[in-house]
Amino acid sequence: MEKVIIMGSGCAGLTAALYTARANLRPLVLTGIQPGGLLTTTTVVENYPGFPEGIDGYELTSRMQKQAERFGARVQFATIEAVDLAQRPFVLTVDGERMETETLIFARGGAHRHLGLESEDKLESKGVTYCAACDGALTAYRNRPRVVVGGGDAAYDDAL
Ligand SMILES: Cc1cc2nc3c(=O)[nH]c(=O)nc-3n(C[C@H](O)[C@H](O)[C@H](O)COP(=O)(O)OP(=O)(O)OC[C@H]3O[C@@H](n4cnc5c(N)ncnc54)[C@H](O)[C@@H]3O)c2cc1C
């Protein structure tokens, strides 16, 4: 039986792994189908402190994994298919196998909300982006007209 299982191996899961490993809880990180998470799909991350020249997303998450492993975190390529939180310890189905854990940390990421335009998928990363904090300051977009879709707090933040 595990003390801590972490669902997801993006920056959230690996951060949770670092902290729980350093607390001697020997967390088990189950990666899901995308080890390292979404950040592995980008070549440059410019807003992460400590990397003045920016850093490749895959390199950054690989370093996060190594850092967590250094303190005893274990990382397994596996997907959680079902969870039963009605009993303790929690019961998980992981790639068809039963697993038990005292604690389960959800770090399974989110999804972009698309507008549903035909051109949207075609132009993703070629002018259409879903993260102003990530891409708004990139040279490619500087001093060019930009449009933010939305009218809530996040849209105003992003426009700023
Ligand atoms: C192209 C691109 C560029 C980006 N650039 C930047 C940037 O420059 N700066 C920035 O701050 N942000 C950037 N982002 C956003 C950043 O990648 C996300 O904010 C970040 O990855 C969220 O981390 P997360 O750990 O919450 O989730 P994710 O990275 O989405 O990770 C989710 C994890 O959960 C796992 N998972 C899902 N379901 C299961 C399951 N059933 N069982 C086990 N595991 C499961 C997945 O396999 C994955 O490992 C970018 C995103 C993209 C797509």
The ligand as an SDF file (V2000), in Angstrom:
LIG
                    3D

 53 58  0  0  0  0  0  0  0  0999 V2000
    2.5740   24.7820  -26.3020 C   0  0  0  0  0  0  0  0  0  0  0  0
    2.4940   25.2110  -24.8330 C   0  0  0  0  0  0  0  0  0  0  0  0
    3.3800   26.1540  -24.3660 C   0  0  0  0  0  0  0  0  0  0  0  0
    3.3370   26.5610  -23.0250 C   0  0  0  0  0  0  0  0  0  0  0  0
    4.2490   27.4810  -22.6020 N   0  0  0  0  0  0  0  0  0  0  0  0
    4.2410   27.8960  -21.3230 C   0  0  0  0  0  0  0  0  0  0  0  0
    5.1830   28.8700  -20.8690 C   0  0  0  0  0  0  0  0  0  0  0  0
    6.0530   29.3280  -21.6080 O   0  0  0  0  0  0  0  0  0  0  0  0
    5.0830   29.2670  -19.5690 N   0  0  0  0  0  0  0  0  0  0  0  0
    4.1140   28.7930  -18.7290 C   0  0  0  0  0  0  0  0  0  0  0  0
    4.0560   29.2170  -17.5710 O   0  0  0  0  0  0  0  0  0  0  0  0
    3.2050   27.8670  -19.1410 N   0  0  0  0  0  0  0  0  0  0  0  0
    3.2480   27.4180  -20.4070 C   0  0  0  0  0  0  0  0  0  0  0  0
    2.3180   26.5110  -20.8380 N   0  0  0  0  0  0  0  0  0  0  0  0
    1.2850   26.0670  -19.9040 C   0  0  0  0  0  0  0  0  0  0  0  0
    1.8340   24.9370  -19.0360 C   0  0  0  0  0  0  0  0  0  0  0  0
    2.3000   23.8900  -19.8630 O   0  0  0  0  0  0  0  0  0  0  0  0
    0.7260   24.4390  -18.0940 C   0  0  0  0  0  0  0  0  0  0  0  0
    0.2700   25.5090  -17.3120 O   0  0  0  0  0  0  0  0  0  0  0  0
    1.2810   23.3510  -17.1950 C   0  0  0  0  0  0  0  0  0  0  0  0
    1.7860   22.2830  -17.9650 O   0  0  0  0  0  0  0  0  0  0  0  0
    0.1820   22.8380  -16.2460 C   0  0  0  0  0  0  0  0  0  0  0  0
    0.7970   21.8420  -15.4470 O   0  0  0  0  0  0  0  0  0  0  0  0
   -0.0170   20.6940  -14.7510 P   0  0  0  0  0  0  0  0  0  0  0  0
    0.9790   19.8320  -14.0480 O   0  0  0  0  0  0  0  0  0  0  0  0
   -1.1310   21.3030  -13.9760 O   0  0  0  0  0  0  0  0  0  0  0  0
   -0.7490   19.8790  -15.9200 O   0  0  0  0  0  0  0  0  0  0  0  0
   -0.2080   19.1730  -17.2420 P   0  0  0  0  0  0  0  0  0  0  0  0
    1.1090   19.6930  -17.6800 O   0  0  0  0  0  0  0  0  0  0  0  0
   -1.3470   19.2360  -18.2040 O   0  0  0  0  0  0  0  0  0  0  0  0
    0.0100   17.6640  -16.7790 O   0  0  0  0  0  0  0  0  0  0  0  0
   -1.0590   16.8010  -16.5430 C   0  0  0  0  0  0  0  0  0  0  0  0
   -0.4720   15.4330  -16.2380 C   0  0  0  0  0  0  0  0  0  0  0  0
   -1.5220   14.5730  -15.8010 O   0  0  0  0  0  0  0  0  0  0  0  0
   -1.3480   13.3170  -16.4360 C   0  0  0  0  0  0  0  0  0  0  0  0
   -2.6350   12.6120  -16.3960 N   0  0  0  0  0  0  0  0  0  0  0  0
   -3.8370   12.9700  -16.9370 C   0  0  0  0  0  0  0  0  0  0  0  0
   -4.7690   12.0340  -16.6920 N   0  0  0  0  0  0  0  0  0  0  0  0
   -4.1290   11.0700  -15.9680 C   0  0  0  0  0  0  0  0  0  0  0  0
   -4.5550    9.8250  -15.4210 C   0  0  0  0  0  0  0  0  0  0  0  0
   -5.8110    9.3960  -15.5770 N   0  0  0  0  0  0  0  0  0  0  0  0
   -3.6320    9.0650  -14.7530 N   0  0  0  0  0  0  0  0  0  0  0  0
   -2.3610    9.5010  -14.5840 C   0  0  0  0  0  0  0  0  0  0  0  0
   -1.9270   10.6780  -15.0660 N   0  0  0  0  0  0  0  0  0  0  0  0
   -2.7940   11.4350  -15.7670 C   0  0  0  0  0  0  0  0  0  0  0  0
   -0.8270   13.6740  -17.8280 C   0  0  0  0  0  0  0  0  0  0  0  0
   -0.2330   12.5430  -18.4680 O   0  0  0  0  0  0  0  0  0  0  0  0
    0.1820   14.7410  -17.4370 C   0  0  0  0  0  0  0  0  0  0  0  0
    1.4040   14.1670  -17.0470 O   0  0  0  0  0  0  0  0  0  0  0  0
    2.3470   26.0570  -22.1560 C   0  0  0  0  0  0  0  0  0  0  0  0
    1.4490   25.0940  -22.6480 C   0  0  0  0  0  0  0  0  0  0  0  0
    1.5220   24.6690  -23.9540 C   0  0  0  0  0  0  0  0  0  0  0  0
    0.5750   23.6140  -24.4530 C   0  0  0  0  0  0  0  0  0  0  0  0
  1  2  1  0
  2  3  1  0
  2 52  2  0
  3  4  2  0
  4  5  1  0
  4 50  1  0
  5  6  2  0
  6  7  1  0
  6 13  1  0
  7  8  2  0
  7  9  1  0
  9 10  1  0
 10 11  2  0
 10 12  1  0
 12 13  2  0
 13 14  1  0
 14 15  1  0
 14 50  1  0
 15 16  1  0
 16 17  1  0
 16 18  1  0
 18 19  1  0
 18 20  1  0
 20 21  1  0
 20 22  1  0
 22 23  1  0
 23 24  1  0
 24 25  2  0
 24 26  1  0
 24 27  1  0
 27 28  1  0
 28 29  2  0
 28 30  1  0
 28 31  1  0
 31 32  1  0
 32 33  1  0
 33 34  1  0
 33 48  1  0
 34 35  1  0
 35 36  1  0
 35 46  1  0
 36 37  1  0
 36 45  1  0
 37 38  2  0
 38 39  1  0
 39 40  1  0
 39 45  2  0
 40 41  1  0
 40 42  2  0
 42 43  1  0
 43 44  2  0
 44 45  1  0
 46 47  1  0
 46 48  1  0
 48 49  1  0
 50 51  2  0
 51 52  1  0
 52 53  1  0
M  END
$$$$
